[in-house]
Amino acid sequence: MSQPEPAPLFRANAFVWVIVVVFALLMATFVVGALRRPEMPAMTITPPNPVPVGDTLVGPAVYTIDATDEHTWTFFDFSRSSVVERPGPLEWDLAVRRFHVIPNGGPGFAGRGGIVDLGPLPFDSVVTLPDTGYVATQADSSSAGIGKWYRYGWTSHLLTPKGHVYGVRTADGRYAKLEIVSYYCGGVQGGCLSIRYVYQGDGTRRVAR
């Protein structure tokens, strides 16, 4: 004698339970991912020590900028390899405020600075920077040349660099290559922007030894 087939209602209930279990597993995975924050590099803010480097090639060097104050710009000068306080109109190349980064160039700025996004390249593979394509600072204090250099983690709520390399034209028309390596120090203290860079002080666009 053949066995009776399961009733349609039983099959429907079983299907609903499968969907509920799969959904619960997905939610559990999401919650665990939200609670597990990625490891951040143990960076420490670099003390300012502006010393002129002349026409030499500097780097690769890593510098951690204290840009934790959301209301105040912090200024970095490649020609002195340091953050500088109360600089003159041409005495800085990059200004940083939290995750915002702008060059000293554009309407209302004294410098000729700009930034060009070279894409997700190995830092050491960039030997010579282009002579065009550098984007100055716009009126809203942003630069499309570097723009959103980060990815935002919707579960961790952390910013992680995209791994792009950027070419920088400085305030006086010299060149540097730049990579953002971290946004945190002391655990997850935001606003500590760590940059890896090579600066060419002789005015050429070659940024490798």
Secondary structure in CASP SS format (residue, H / E / C, confidence):
PFRMAT SS
TARGET T0000
AUTHOR 0000-0000-0000
METHOD secondary structure of the structure
MODEL  1
M C 1.00
S C 1.00
Q C 1.00
P C 1.00
E C 1.00
P C 1.00
A C 1.00
P H 1.00
L H 1.00
F H 1.00
R H 1.00
A H 1.00
N H 1.00
A H 1.00
F H 1.00
V H 1.00
W H 1.00
V H 1.00
I H 1.00
V H 1.00
V H 1.00
V H 1.00
F H 1.00
A H 1.00
L H 1.00
L H 1.00
M H 1.00
A H 1.00
T H 1.00
F H 1.00
V H 1.00
V H 1.00
G H 1.00
A H 1.00
L H 1.00
R C 1.00
R C 1.00
P C 1.00
E C 1.00
M C 1.00
P C 1.00
A C 1.00
M C 1.00
T C 1.00
I C 1.00
T C 1.00
P C 1.00
P C 1.00
N C 1.00
P C 1.00
V C 1.00
P C 1.00
V C 1.00
G C 1.00
D C 1.00
T C 1.00
L E 1.00
V E 1.00
G E 1.00
P E 1.00
A E 1.00
V E 1.00
Y E 1.00
T E 1.00
I E 1.00
D E 1.00
A C 1.00
T C 1.00
D C 1.00
E C 1.00
H C 1.00
T C 1.00
W C 1.00
T E 1.00
F E 1.00
F E 1.00
D E 1.00
F H 1.00
S H 1.00
R H 1.00
S C 1.00
S E 1.00
V E 1.00
V E 1.00
E C 1.00
R C 1.00
P C 1.00
G C 1.00
P C 1.00
L C 1.00
E C 1.00
W C 1.00
D C 1.00
L E 1.00
A E 1.00
V E 1.00
R E 1.00
R C 1.00
F C 1.00
H E 1.00
V E 1.00
I E 1.00
P E 1.00
N C 1.00
G E 1.00
G C 1.00
P C 1.00
G C 1.00
F C 1.00
A C 1.00
G C 1.00
R E 1.00
G C 1.00
G E 1.00
I E 1.00
V E 1.00
D E 1.00
L C 1.00
G C 1.00
P C 1.00
L C 1.00
P C 1.00
F H 1.00
D H 1.00
S H 1.00
V C 1.00
V C 1.00
T E 1.00
L C 1.00
P C 1.00
D C 1.00
T C 1.00
G C 1.00
Y C 1.00
V E 1.00
A C 1.00
T C 1.00
Q C 1.00
A C 1.00
D C 1.00
S C 1.00
S C 1.00
S C 1.00
A C 1.00
G C 1.00
I C 1.00
G C 1.00
K C 1.00
W C 1.00
Y E 1.00
R E 1.00
Y E 1.00
G C 1.00
W C 1.00
T C 1.00
S C 1.00
H C 1.00
L C 1.00
L E 1.00
T E 1.00
P E 1.00
K C 1.00
G C 1.00
H C 1.00
V C 1.00
Y E 1.00
G E 1.00
V E 1.00
R E 1.00
T C 1.00
A C 1.00
D C 1.00
G C 1.00
R C 1.00
Y E 1.00
A E 1.00
K E 1.00
L E 1.00
E E 1.00
I E 1.00
V E 1.00
S E 1.00
Y E 1.00
Y E 1.00
C E 1.00
G C 1.00
G C 1.00
V C 1.00
Q E 1.00
G E 1.00
G E 1.00
C E 1.00
L E 1.00
S E 1.00
I E 1.00
R E 1.00
Y E 1.00
V E 1.00
Y E 1.00
Q E 1.00
G C 1.00
D C 1.00
G C 1.00
T C 1.00
R C 1.00
R E 1.00
V C 1.00
A C 1.00
R C 1.00
END
